[in-house]
């Protein structure tokens, strides 16, 4: 997971973010529709979801709110969590593919979970198969180029589960200096790819999708609603630079406290910041939503 700040390093200033604990009017009386959340270092702590974060998801769902996790993690990695966690869906690979539970007979677009045979996990994509196939071949070439040209760069260990993007590990099991991160991003963009940096990975892909487009898509697909017309009734929670488009667009955007690490790279800051880091910070957001709704 990302290295913590050393004792001698002062955390970046979070101004002008408003501490969520002091935002007493946060959503007061607002008819919330739901919560979007990043996963790594937002829901998870040291790579696993904590009991308080898992309970927070359950509390939001029990209150009748929609809950969607939206992540740069691969679809293969996300499958068990789409089954186990109390969420409506997981949108993986930065908006490219969605996983959601359903009941019924299996189909070619369904994944049968052997551990929970009564649950079907439906997988849907933003891009057709022919486009995904062609893009995949091109992305593998770029991935090989980065590993060859950027010292220390290695593909993420979850790469086998990726279908629509590539990922370079910069902080999960290795550490890349900022110059190497910047070079990997440059190679991706020079190849015509989108590129973004999460708390652990550098992700690259072909296509117009991103976390915001993925959020718009899943809201249309699941509930037939227009996210842009109701953005003020949703909360977004994140922690790093690949969340900044969401921070910019959501009126109620919240960074968990460890977003401080990425403040120097963020062009758009979240509106609020929690006292707690990672899963504890997400639980803090859930309490604020439930208190103000």
Buried (B, 14 or more C-beta within 10 A) or exposed (E): BBEEEEEEEEEBEBEEBBEBBEBEEBBEEBEBBBBBBBBBBBBBBEEEBBEBBBBBBBBBBEEEBBBBBBBBBBBBBBBBBBBBBBBBBBBBBBBBBBBBBEEEEEEEEBBEBEEEEEBBBBBBBBBEEEBBEEBBEBBEEBBEBBBEEBEEBBBBBBBEBBBBBBBBBBBBEBEBEEEBBBBBBEBBEEBEBBBBBBBBBBBBBBBEBBBBBBBBBBBEBBBEBEBEEBBEBBBBBBBBBBBBBBBBBBEBBBBBBBBBBBBEBBEBBBBBBBEBBBBBBBBBBBBBBBEBB
